[in-house]
Amino acid sequence: MIQLTPFETELRDLFGLNDKDSRRINRVIEDLVLLTGMTQSEIFDFLRFGAEAEFAQLKADYDWESFKRKIAKRLKPMP
């Protein structure tokens, strides 16, 4: 059985994910922190309230790289 961190458990419960996917979305969030300079909680809030379309697409095609790229594009400031 996978031992989840409290944050991964919160992700699992909020987004209705299994353990494996909650760890995967946590890794996506960690990557986005490095890419955008935002904090983990800011990205978490964005995912909760502003990423419905991206989650719907993820559930349809299960393409995590595409999901991460779409979220990063929406969070990065325009030059």
Secondary structure in CASP SS format (residue, H / E / C, confidence):
PFRMAT SS
TARGET T0000
AUTHOR 0000-0000-0000
METHOD secondary structure of the structure
MODEL  1
M C 1.00
I C 1.00
Q C 1.00
L C 1.00
T C 1.00
P H 1.00
F H 1.00
E H 1.00
T H 1.00
E H 1.00
L H 1.00
R H 1.00
D H 1.00
L H 1.00
F H 1.00
G C 1.00
L C 1.00
N C 1.00
D H 1.00
K H 1.00
D H 1.00
S H 1.00
R H 1.00
R H 1.00
I H 1.00
N H 1.00
R H 1.00
V H 1.00
I H 1.00
E H 1.00
D H 1.00
L H 1.00
V H 1.00
L H 1.00
L H 1.00
T H 1.00
G C 1.00
M C 1.00
T C 1.00
Q H 1.00
S H 1.00
E H 1.00
I H 1.00
F H 1.00
D H 1.00
F H 1.00
L H 1.00
R H 1.00
F H 1.00
G H 1.00
A C 1.00
E H 1.00
A H 1.00
E H 1.00
F H 1.00
A H 1.00
Q H 1.00
L H 1.00
K H 1.00
A H 1.00
D H 1.00
Y C 1.00
D C 1.00
W H 1.00
E H 1.00
S H 1.00
F H 1.00
K H 1.00
R H 1.00
K H 1.00
I H 1.00
A H 1.00
K H 1.00
R H 1.00
L H 1.00
K C 1.00
P C 1.00
M C 1.00
P C 1.00
END
